[in-house]
Structure formats: structure tokens, C-alpha cells
Amino acid sequence: MINKYKIEVFGLVVELEFMAGSLKSITFKEPANDSNAMRLFAHLHGAEADIIKRLEQIDGKVSKIKIQSQQQKIALWCELYKMQYGIAYKVTRADAGRVKNIELTQELITAFFKSKEWYANEKTIGRYSTNYNDIKRRLLEQNTQSSSSKKATNYGANRQSNSNQQVSNQQLGEALFRRAKD
């Protein structure tokens, strides 16, 4: 996954880009002096979460930048596709136009890849964009169900055990009635 952050620390304004949790690039948005740049570089080691945490701890202003360009959206798709299926996704010219006005997030793409719905049999950007609204709705429904299913699961389990007990008591009563008759 590709993540970008705008960082304001040590009088510097920089953008950090991470790919799959590793620092990929640093872009200085304003001229920097060597001493401040070296102070920043001292904190840029380790995984993405560690770097962001360190920068926040030294009172750096950290804000995540939403991926917006078509190229970044397609790069995210290709990265997740390769992680899911082990092969590279072949991008077509039409794919760039398809991602222009839709949201491509790791959560939505992963949900699409895991979907067993008929429209998701072909794991392509074309299918994703055509069924974008349905994918988003289903993901929202899943998230809503998972948060409420904890309560429902406990109720359902209690109800199921009670109904099993009722069946057992009913069967026991019928068996005793038959014995009494014989």
C-alpha cells in the first residue's frame, strides 16, 4: 500500500511516501538547511508506523495525504493485486479513465478481491469501477453487521442452546409417555 504524509518538523515541510511500510521517497516542499535536514534524517529509520510515531513524539505536525492521482490509484491496485494473486496486473489504457472519479482504498480493493459475488469473478479495474457503488455498499453492510453481530451472536447462542434444551425435554417427555403406555 502507498501512503503519503505531510510532515512539519524542525522548521521543515516535507512529504514522505511509504510503499508497503517502507520509506520510498522524501520531498522537501521548502528549502532546507543542512542541520535541520540531518535532524530529520536521524528519525527516518525503521517501518512506517515507527517513523510516524517518532515524528509525532518530537512534536512534528503529521498529516496523512489522501492518494489522489490516477497513477497512484493504479499503483495501489497493482500492488494489492500482486500481493493477492502473486502475478502482476496488466494495466490497460482504459483503466486510467476508469479510476478517475472513484475511490480506490486498500479496504475497498481487498473487499472486492475477496468477494464471491458474480460481478467480482473478473478481478479487473473495469469490473471494480462498474460495480463501485455496490462494492462500497456491501462493505458498509459488512462493517455494520460485524459491529452488531457480537451482540447478536451471544443472543443467538443462548437462544440456540435453549431451543436444544427444549427439544431434549420434549423428546424425554415423549419417551416417558410411551413407556408409561406400554
VOBA-1610 file (N, C-alpha, C; in pm, whole numbers, padded with zeros to 5 digits, always signed):
BEGIN
Met+00084-00117+00000Met+00000+00000+00000Met+00088+00124+00000Ile+00046+00225-00069Ile+00120+00351-00076Ile+00053+00451+00017Asn+00132+00510+00107Asn+00083+00614+00197Asn+00174+00735+00185Lys+00113+00854+00188Lys+00189+00979+00185Lys+00152+01062+00307Tyr+00253+01129+00362Tyr+00233+01214+00479Tyr+00299+01349+00455Lys+00234+01454+00503Lys+00295+01586+00505Lys+00346+01605+00647Ile+00474+01637+00660Ile+00539+01649+00790Ile+00592+01792+00805Glu+00561+01854+00918Glu+00618+01984+00953Glu+00693+01966+01085Val+00827+01970+01076Val+00910+01950+01193Val+01046+02016+01170Phe+01106+02068+01275Phe+01237+02134+01269Phe+01238+02250+01169Gly+01127+02315+01150Gly+01120+02425+01054Gly+01117+02379+00910Leu+01094+02250+00887Leu+01090+02192+00753Leu+00948+02151+00717Val+00918+02152+00590Val+00793+02096+00540Val+00833+01993+00435Val+00802+01865+00463Val+00839+01757+00372Val+00722+01664+00350Glu+00727+01592+00241Glu+00632+01484+00215Glu+00710+01354+00217Leu+00659+01258+00293Leu+00718+01125+00299Leu+00624+01029+00230Glu+00678+00945+00143Glu+00597+00845+00074Glu+00646+00707+00115Phe+00553+00624+00158Phe+00584+00488+00201Phe+00517+00390+00106Met+00587+00283+00076Met+00528+00176-00005Met+00548+00046+00073Ala+00438-00021+00100Ala+00438-00146+00177Ala+00512-00130+00310Gly+00495-00015+00375Gly+00551+00008+00507Gly+00694+00059+00509Ser+00758+00070+00394Ser+00896+00118+00388Ser+00901+00256+00323Leu+00993+00339+00372Leu+01009+00473+00317Leu+01059+00464+00173Lys+00983+00528+00083Lys+01018+00523-00059Lys+01079+00654-00106Ser+01022+00768-00062Ser+01076+00896-00108Ser+01051+01007-00006Ile+01136+01109-00015Ile+01126+01229+00068Ile+01126+01347-00028Thr+01028+01436-00014Thr+01021+01555-00098Thr+01018+01678-00008Phe+01117+01764-00022Phe+01120+01888+00055Phe+01033+01991-00017Lys+00934+02044+00054Lys+00841+02141-00005Lys+00893+02283+00005Glu+00992+02303+00090Glu+01054+02434+00106Glu+01204+02412+00117Pro+01284+02511+00085Pro+01430+02495+00100Pro+01466+02460+00245Ala+01564+02373+00259Ala+01603+02327+00392Ala+01751+02352+00415Asn+01787+02386+00540Asn+01929+02396+00570Asn+01979+02258+00613Asp+02107+02237+00603Asp+02165+02105+00627Asp+02142+02054+00768Ser+02154+02140+00867Ser+02141+02093+01005Ser+01999+02043+01034Asn+01897+02113+00987Asn+01759+02068+01009Asn+01729+01940+00930Ala+01781+01933+00809Ala+01761+01812+00728Ala+01826+01691+00797Met+01946+01710+00852Met+02014+01600+00921Met+01937+01558+01047Arg+01878+01653+01118Arg+01796+01621+01235Arg+01675+01537+01193Leu+01616+01572+01080Leu+01502+01494+01029Leu+01547+01353+00990Phe+01656+01343+00916Phe+01703+01213+00868Phe+01733+01117+00983Ala+01771+01171+01097Ala+01800+01086+01213Ala+01678+01009+01260His+01557+01056+01225His+01433+00992+01268His+01371+00904+01160Leu+01431+00898+01043Leu+01371+00828+00930Leu+01429+00689+00911His+01423+00607+01013His+01467+00468+01001His+01360+00378+01060Gly+01352+00257+01007Gly+01253+00162+01055Gly+01129+00160+00967Ala+01024+00102+01022Ala+00898+00087+00949Ala+00816+00215+00954Glu+00718+00224+00867Glu+00632+00342+00854Glu+00572+00384+00988Ala+00511+00290+01058Ala+00444+00324+01185Ala+00544+00379+01287Asp+00664+00322+01290Asp+00766+00369+01385Asp+00812+00511+01351Ile+00833+00537+01223Ile+00878+00671+01180Ile+00773+00775+01215Ile+00648+00748+01182Ile+00539+00843+01210Ile+00527+00866+01360Lys+00535+00760+01437Lys+00525+00772+01583Lys+00638+00859+01639Arg+00761+00836+01592Arg+00875+00916+01638Arg+00857+01063+01604Leu+00811+01091+01482Leu+00792+01230+01440Leu+00682+01298+01522Glu+00579+01225+01556Glu+00473+01282+01640Glu+00522+01306+01782Gln+00609+01219+01831Gln+00661+01233+01967Gln+00751+01355+01983Ile+00815+01397+01875Ile+00902+01516+01884Ile+00825+01641+01842Asp+00693+01635+01854Asp+00603+01746+01825Asp+00601+01787+01679Gly+00622+01691+01592Gly+00608+01718+01449Gly+00461+01714+01412Lys+00422+01800+01322Lys+00284+01800+01274Lys+00277+01701+01157Val+00201+01594+01176Val+00192+01487+01078Val+00049+01480+01026Ser+00033+01487+00894Ser-00100+01470+00836Ser-00090+01378+00715Lys-00182+01284+00710Lys-00182+01188+00600Lys-00244+01253+00477Ile-00181+01230+00363Ile-00231+01285+00237Ile-00308+01175+00166Lys-00429+01206+00127Lys-00511+01109+00057Lys-00456+01090-00085Ile-00447+00965-00126Ile-00398+00935-00261Ile-00501+00988-00360Gln-00454+01069-00455Gln-00549+01132-00544Gln-00521+01110-00692Ser-00397+01095-00730Ser-00370+01086-00873Ser-00408+00949-00928Gln-00438+00948-01056Gln-00474+00822-01122Gln-00358+00723-01116Gln-00237+00773-01132Gln-00121+00685-01129Gln-00105+00619-00992Gln-00129+00696-00886Gln-00117+00641-00752Gln-00227+00539-00725Lys-00347+00567-00774Lys-00457+00471-00757Lys-00426+00341-00829Ile-00375+00352-00950Ile-00342+00231-01027Ile-00225+00158-00963Ala-00128+00232-00911Ala-00014+00169-00842Ala-00062+00091-00720Leu-00157+00148-00644Leu-00213+00079-00528Leu-00283-00048-00573Trp-00365-00038-00677Trp-00437-00155-00731Trp-00336-00264-00769Cys-00232-00227-00845Cys-00134-00324-00892Cys-00060-00390-00777Glu-00025-00311-00675Glu+00045-00365-00559Glu-00042-00467-00485Leu-00168-00431-00460Leu-00258-00522-00389Leu-00292-00645-00473Tyr-00304-00627-00604Tyr-00332-00738-00694Tyr-00217-00840-00688Lys-00095-00788-00694Lys+00022-00876-00690Lys+00031-00948-00555Met+00001-00877-00447Met+00002-00939-00315Met-00104-01048-00304Gln-00221-01024-00362Gln-00332-01119-00352Gln-00313-01241-00442Tyr-00267-01221-00567Tyr-00264-01328-00665Tyr-00124-01372-00706Gly-00022-01298-00666Gly+00115-01337-00697Gly+00161-01308-00839Ile+00079-01239-00917Ile+00118-01201-01053Ile+00090-01053-01073Ala+00160-00994-01168Ala+00143-00851-01195Ala+00013-00829-01272Tyr-00055-00720-01240Tyr-00177-00681-01312Tyr-00137-00605-01437Lys-00194-00641-01550Lys-00165-00571-01674Lys-00262-00455-01689Val-00209-00334-01681Val-00291-00213-01687Val-00321-00181-01833Thr-00447-00144-01859Thr-00488-00103-01993Thr-00506+00049-01996Arg-00513+00104-02116Arg-00535+00248-02129Arg-00666+00291-02065Ala-00766+00209-02078Ala-00898+00243-02025Ala-00899+00248-01872Asp-00808+00175-01807Asp-00805+00173-01660Asp-00783+00311-01601Ala-00698+00391-01663Ala-00670+00526-01612Ala-00798+00611-01609Gly-00879+00600-01712Gly-01004+00674-01715Gly-01106+00622-01615Arg-01103+00492-01593Arg-01199+00431-01501Arg-01177+00470-01356Val-01052+00494-01317Val-01024+00526-01176Val-01032+00675-01146Lys-01056+00753-01249Lys-01052+00899-01234Lys-01147+00951-01127Asn-01269+00905-01125Asn-01371+00962-01035Asn-01421+00866-00928Ile-01343+00760-00900Ile-01385+00667-00794Ile-01277+00657-00688Glu-01318+00611-00574Glu-01226+00595-00462Glu-01164+00456-00469Leu-01034+00451-00457Leu-00962+00324-00451Leu-00884+00322-00320Thr-00932+00244-00224Thr-00863+00231-00096Thr-00827+00085-00077Gln-00733+00061+00012Gln-00692-00076+00038Gln-00811-00159+00087Glu-00893-00100+00171Glu-01008-00172+00226Glu-01108-00211+00117Leu-01140-00117+00027Leu-01235-00147-00080Leu-01179-00249-00179Ile-01054-00233-00216Ile-00994-00325-00312Ile-00986-00465-00254Thr-00945-00475-00129Thr-00935-00606-00063Thr-01073-00671-00055Ala-01175-00593-00022Ala-01312-00647-00017Ala-01353-00698-00154Phe-01319-00626-00259Phe-01352-00667-00396Phe-01279-00797-00430Phe-01152-00807-00396Phe-01075-00928-00427Phe-01130-01049-00353Lys-01181-01030-00233Lys-01232-01142-00153Lys-01378-01174-00183Ser-01445-01087-00257Ser-01588-01104-00285Ser-01614-01226-00372Lys-01722-01295-00340Lys-01766-01412-00419Lys-01887-01379-00506Glu-01924-01251-00512Glu-02038-01209-00592Glu-02011-01234-00740Trp-02115-01251-00818Trp-02099-01282-00961Trp-02022-01175-01035Tyr-02044-01048-00998Tyr-01979-00939-01071Tyr-01831-00928-01037Ala-01788-00997-00933Ala-01648-00986-00891Ala-01564-01106-00936Asn-01618-01188-01024Asn-01541-01302-01074Asn-01418-01256-01151Glu-01434-01153-01230Glu-01320-01094-01300Glu-01262-00986-01210Lys-01140-01003-01167Lys-01077-00908-01076Lys-01002-00802-01158Thr-01078-00713-01220Thr-01020-00608-01303Thr-01067-00472-01256Ile-00993-00371-01295Ile-01031-00234-01261Ile-01166-00200-01328Gly-01189-00252-01447Gly-01315-00229-01516Gly-01434-00281-01437Arg-01424-00404-01387Arg-01532-00461-01305Arg-01549-00383-01175Tyr-01437-00346-01116Tyr-01441-00270-00991Tyr-01514-00137-01012Ser-01475-00065-01117Ser-01535+00067-01139Ser-01682+00058-01177Thr-01719-00044-01254Thr-01858-00062-01293Thr-01947-00091-01172Asn-01894-00165-01077Asn-01972-00208-00961Asn-01929-00137-00833Tyr-01866-00021-00847Tyr-01811+00054-00733Tyr-01916+00081-00625Asn-02032+00130-00663Asn-02135+00163-00563Asn-02180+00040-00486Asp-02194-00073-00555Asp-02236-00196-00490Asp-02128-00247-00394Ile-02002-00238-00436Ile-01890-00281-00352Ile-01886-00197-00224Lys-01899-00068-00240Lys-01895+00022-00124Lys-02013-00006-00029Arg-02132-00027-00085Arg-02250-00057-00003Arg-02231-00188+00073Arg-02182-00290+00004Arg-02164-00420+00069Arg-02058-00413+00179Leu-01952-00338+00157Leu-01850-00322+00260Leu-01909-00251+00382Leu-01989-00149+00359Leu-02055-00078+00469Leu-02147-00173+00545Glu-02223-00256+00472Glu-02312-00352+00537Glu-02232-00452+00621Gln-02119-00501+00567Gln-02035-00596+00641Gln-01982-00533+00769Asn-01936-00408+00759Asn-01883-00339+00877Asn-01993-00318+00981Thr-02114-00286+00935Thr-02227-00266+01025Thr-02265-00398+01090Gln-02270-00505+01011Gln-02306-00636+01065Gln-02201-00687+01163Ser-02074-00666+01132Ser-01970-00717+01222Ser-01973-00646+01356Ser-02008-00518+01358Ser-02014-00447+01486Ser-02138-00488+01565Ser-02248-00518+01498Ser-02369-00558+01570Ser-02377-00709+01590Ser-02296-00786+01517Ser-02305-00932+01526Ser-02253-00984+01659Lys-02169-00908+01728Lys-02120-00952+01858Lys-02237-00967+01954Lys-02328-00869+01954Lys-02445-00876+02040Lys-02538-00987+01993Ala-02559-00994+01862Ala-02650-01093+01806Ala-02596-01234+01826Thr-02466-01253+01819Thr-02407-01385+01835Thr-02434-01439+01975Asn-02416-01356+02075Asn-02443-01400+02211Asn-02590-01435+02229Tyr-02681-01351+02179Tyr-02823-01377+02188Tyr-02858-01505+02114Gly-02805-01518+01992Gly-02833-01635+01910Gly-02782-01763+01975Ala-02665-01758+02036Ala-02609-01876+02102Ala-02696-01917+02220Asn-02740-01821+02300Asn-02827-01852+02414Asn-02959-01909+02367Arg-03014-01848+02263Arg-03141-01895+02210Arg-03128-02036+02155Gln-03017-02063+02085Gln-02996-02196+02027Gln-02984-02300+02138Ser-02908-02271+02242Ser-02892-02369+02350Ser-03025-02391+02421Asn-03106-02285+02436Asn-03238-02301+02498Asn-03329-02386+02412Ser-03325-02367+02280Ser-03411-02446+02193Ser-03366-02592+02191Asn-03235-02617+02198Asn-03186-02755+02207Asn-03234-02819+02336Gln-03232-02744+02442Gln-03278-02795+02571Gln-03427-02825+02565Gln-03506-02739+02500Gln-03649-02761+02488Gln-03678-02887+02407Val-03603-02906+02298Val-03622-03027+02217Val-03588-03150+02301Ser-03480-03143+02376Ser-03440-03256+02459Ser-03546-03287+02563Asn-03601-03184+02626Asn-03707-03205+02727Asn-03832-03263+02661Gln-03865-03217+02541Gln-03982-03267+02470Gln-03962-03413+02435Gln-03844-03448+02384Gln-03816-03588+02348Gln-03820-03677+02472Leu-03767-03626+02582Leu-03768-03702+02708Leu-03912-03726+02753Gly-03994-03622+02743Gly-04135-03636+02783Gly-04209-03737+02697Glu-04184-03736+02566Glu-04249-03832+02476Glu-04203-03974+02507Ala-04074-03990+02534Ala-04022-04123+02566Ala-04085-04175+02695Leu-04100-04090+02796Leu-04161-04132+02922Leu-04308-04166+02900Phe-04377-04088+02816Phe-04517-04112+02787Phe-04535-04248+02719Arg-04446-04281+02624Arg-04452-04411+02556Arg-04430-04526+02653Arg-04336-04511+02743Arg-04305-04617+02841Arg-04425-04639+02935Ala-04486-04527+02972Ala-04600-04536+03062Ala-04715-04607+02993Lys-04730-04591+02864Lys-04837-04651+02787Lys-04817-04801+02774Asp-04689-04840+02758Asp-04659-04983+02738Asp-04671-05054+02866
//
